[in-house]
């Protein structure tokens, strides 16, 4: 079961934002509906298993998906499921003061 949200800030925000490509977003969408193995994900997206496996490892490292292993007809299958439903990327750390560049008002 996926948790509701992951909030990424600081260096983690950079890593998450760099990982969110069109392919990884498509993978996350697929996994939001069901648990799938790498072969099935690759087939549904029309991409190679090697490439999908690389993307899955990245998403797992960032804790955006969970991976388990299951016996299949021809060996072990890597099963993937969503770990989160929502990703929030904090651009400005909460501990940073509100000092924005402000344009001075013209004098009348």
N, C-alpha and C positions, 0 to 999 in steps of 0.2 A: 504494500500500500504506500502510495506517495504521500510525503508530508505536504503541508500547504505551500510553504514558501521557503526559499533560500535568499538571504540578503547578503550580497557580495559588496565588500568595501575595501578600499586600499588596493594592495597588490592582488588580492583575490578578485576584485572587480575587473582589473586589467586582464587577468588570466581567463575569466569567464567571458568577458566581452570578445577577446581574441578567439575563443573557441566557438562562439556562436556564428557559424557560417550557414549558408542555405542548406547544406547537407546535414549538419548537426541539428538544425531546427526541424528539418523533415524527419530525422530519426526520433527526436523528442516527441514530435506530434504522433508518429506511429506508436511509440511506446506509451503514450498517454491513454491509449485505448486498450492495449493488450500487451502481454508478455510475449516477446518474440526471440527467436534465435538469430544469430548473425547471418546465416544463409538466407532466411526468410526476409530479413531487412534488406539485404543486398538485392535479392530478387525483386522485391516490391519497388525499390528505388532505381533499379536498373543499373546498379554499380557493382564493382568487383567486391568479393568477400574480403580480400586483403585490405582494400581501402576502408570498407565499413568497419572491419576489425580495428583498424588504427583509430578511427573516429570514436568507436565504442570505448577503447582504452582511455582516450582523452576525457570523454564524458564521465567515465567511471572515476578517474583520478580527481575530477572536480566535484565528485559526489552528486552529479546530476542524474545519474542512473545507478541501478544496482545490478550486479551480475551474479549469476549462480550457474552451476554446471549440472547437466541432466544427461542420463544415458539415452542415446539415440540408436537408430537402427545400425549405424556404422560408426560407433564410437561415442565420444562425449560431445554434447552440444552446449555451447555457451548461450545461456538464456539471459535476456536483458529486460529490465522493467524500469519504468520511470521512478525516480526517487523524489521528485518535486513536481508540483503543479504550477508554480509561479516562481519566476526569477526576478529579483529586484536588484538593480545595480545602483549603488550609492555613488554619485559623482562627487559630491562634497561631503567629506567626513563630518559626522555630527559634532565632533569636538572643535571644529573650526568656527571662528567667529564670523558673523555676517558682515564682512568688509568687502563690499562690491565697489567697482569703479562707478562713481556717480558723476554725472555731468552737472556742473554747477548751473543753477537757474540763471537765465539772463536778467540783468538788472534793468528795471524800467525807468 
